[in-house]
């Protein structure tokens, strides 16, 4: 999946450069731009609180913090099969390209907390929910393109901001204030960012297709091995 790694690195670079431009100018922005809190343009929702006994085979998958690779990237094998014992809110379902951010971390070096990863595949599952260790960030209607939002949240600026809101020792937790207090400079006319929005869309679509194709190849290989060996 080195192609996806390369595309991910390019998206991170574009996102970091987006914020670096304003840092270079002492944080000042053009007159037709505005600093907005993330909550002004996006919905931030908490995941499903599950119990171990619910983790049984089904066609419903749950995204967990194991979907977040320590070195960055989305891991398919982090999904858990689940049959919920209580009602799942509509907001606790995740669709392709919804942004998930880790709110809990079991690593000692805060490797994944604050990391933002878009859902690139639902794997074998018909639907995906996400656990209480994760939050979902999606655009408010007509406020921002989901592709641009995903790109912006992939910046290391988001991770650095979140690290200032982490508490805990063995298990790290991210304060709910962290994302709510994150500010993003945006133009009043979204068309000003149509170029990088298009790049983000094309890259994320390509990454998703690559990941799904790779899953099919792995499944085919397993079928052949089971049949002939």
C-alpha positions, 0 to 999 in steps of 0.5 A: 500500500505504498501508493496510499502512503505516498498519497497520505503524505502528500495530503498531510503536506498540503494541509500543513502548508495551508496553516504554515502560510498564515503562521508565516504571516503572523497568523494574519489572514486576508480581509475576506477570510475569517477564523472559525471554530471547528464547531462553526462548520462541523458536527462533532459526535461521540461514538457508541459505548459497547460491552465486550459481550456485544463483539460477536460475528455480524455484518455490522462493523465498529471502528475502534482505536485499532483502526489508527496506525501508530505511524499514521494511516487507516488500518482495516483490521481495526474493525470489530464485528458487533451486535449492539444490545442497545439503540445506536444513534444515527449520528454513531454510524460512519460512512465513507470519507467521514473523518474519525479522530481518536479520543483515547490512547493506550500507547505511552507516547500519545501515538494515536490520540488526536490523529484524524483518519477518514474512513476509506473502506467499510471492508466486509461490513454492510454498515459501520459504527464507531466506538466511544473512544472515537469522535466523528467530524462531518461538515454542517450543511453547506458550511464546508466541503467534506473533502476540504474538511478532511484535508484540513483535519489531516494537518499535524497542526490538529494533532499538536493542538490536541496534545495540549488537551490530553490527560491520564497516565496509563490510558490517555483521554482527550478533553472534549474542549480540544476540537471545539476550540480548534480554529481554522482560517477560511475564505468567505467564498469557498471557491477560493479553495476549490483547487485544493478541495479537488485535490483532496477529493481525487486523492481520497477517492483513489486511496479508497479504491486502492484499499478496496482493491487490495482487500479483494486481492487478499480475499482471492489469494486466501480462496486460492490457498484454501482450494489448492493447498 
